Amino acid sequence: MIDVYYWGTPNGLKIKLFLEEAGLPYRIIPVDIGKGEQFRPEFLKIAPNNRIPAIVDRDNNFSLMESGAILLYLAEKAGKLLPTDTLKRYRVIEWLMWQMGGPGPMFGQVHHFLKYNRGKAPYAEERYLKEAHRLYSVLDRRLAQHKFVADDYSMADIAIWPWVSRYEWQTVDLHAYANVKRWYTVIARRPAVQRGYKVPKDVGEIPMP
Ligand SMILES: N[C@@H](CCC(=O)N[C@@H](CS)C(=O)NCC(=O)O)C(=O)O
């Protein structure tokens, strides 16, 4: 059983999508980051960086923060969504790292400046939106040649997809990125994604371009 310390953000969603896809049992423990629950001492013991997601594996009481590390751990535990072949595995890890260093922090800034604080910092809005479009172009070029980012559906797709699912917040028209749109739509239809999106409560339908 995996305890998932969770709030409804793209980084949180990654973990649910993985667990649903891998079929590992889990339970959600909400951490309301709007109310500052990420700073509670009991949460800081599990996640010293005071951010969700974090997990505790109740099979061995091992705790872990950072969504990329959590996905790698869960993939090894389940033996799924990460190839055993070394070169294929590193292709997945490459795109996982791309997500952790690119769309994660950059789209996060787009949400901060364009969705929540529009008009306060035009330079920041322009800078981060431009970078978001650059990243969408990188992904689009990759997906022009590959069905999924690392050929077979993998933890790398699971890491990236939740950030793209906020394309409306980012003011990004997915029709401008035909390959991303195709990939996004295919993944959105997966039963595990449909299930994971609505745990622990129904947050409405997945946005579709
Ligand atoms: N690199 C971290 C980022 C985690 C992160 O930024 N979590 C956000 C929600 S998506 C959070 O907990 N924010 C709380 C805060 O800013 O205090 C990961 O991938 O797990």
PDBQT file of the ligand as one rigid body, heavy atoms in Angstrom, charges set to zero:
ROOT
HETATM    1  N1  LIG A 301      10.066  19.394  -7.902  1.00  0.00    +0.000 N 
HETATM    2  C1  LIG A 301       8.930  19.117  -7.071  1.00  0.00    +0.000 C 
HETATM    3  C2  LIG A 301       7.953  20.272  -7.162  1.00  0.00    +0.000 C 
HETATM    4  C3  LIG A 301       6.791  20.081  -6.219  1.00  0.00    +0.000 C 
HETATM    5  C4  LIG A 301       5.910  21.305  -6.184  1.00  0.00    +0.000 C 
HETATM    6  O1  LIG A 301       6.256  22.375  -6.694  1.00  0.00    +0.000 OA
HETATM    7  N2  LIG A 301       4.759  21.135  -5.528  1.00  0.00    +0.000 N 
HETATM    8  C5  LIG A 301       3.849  22.257  -5.370  1.00  0.00    +0.000 C 
HETATM    9  C6  LIG A 301       2.475  21.891  -5.927  1.00  0.00    +0.000 C 
HETATM   10  S1  LIG A 301       2.598  21.418  -7.642  1.00  0.00    +0.000 SA
HETATM   11  C7  LIG A 301       3.677  22.571  -3.897  1.00  0.00    +0.000 C 
HETATM   12  O2  LIG A 301       3.623  21.675  -3.096  1.00  0.00    +0.000 OA
HETATM   13  N3  LIG A 301       3.619  23.849  -3.552  1.00  0.00    +0.000 N 
HETATM   14  C8  LIG A 301       3.459  24.264  -2.198  1.00  0.00    +0.000 C 
HETATM   15  C9  LIG A 301       4.157  25.544  -1.905  1.00  0.00    +0.000 C 
HETATM   16  O3  LIG A 301       4.558  26.225  -2.863  1.00  0.00    +0.000 OA
HETATM   17  O4  LIG A 301       4.288  25.892  -0.736  1.00  0.00    +0.000 OA
HETATM   18  C10 LIG A 301       8.276  17.806  -7.541  1.00  0.00    +0.000 C 
HETATM   19  O5  LIG A 301       8.294  17.544  -8.748  1.00  0.00    +0.000 OA
HETATM   20  O6  LIG A 301       7.763  17.043  -6.700  1.00  0.00    +0.000 OA
ENDROOT
TORSDOF 0
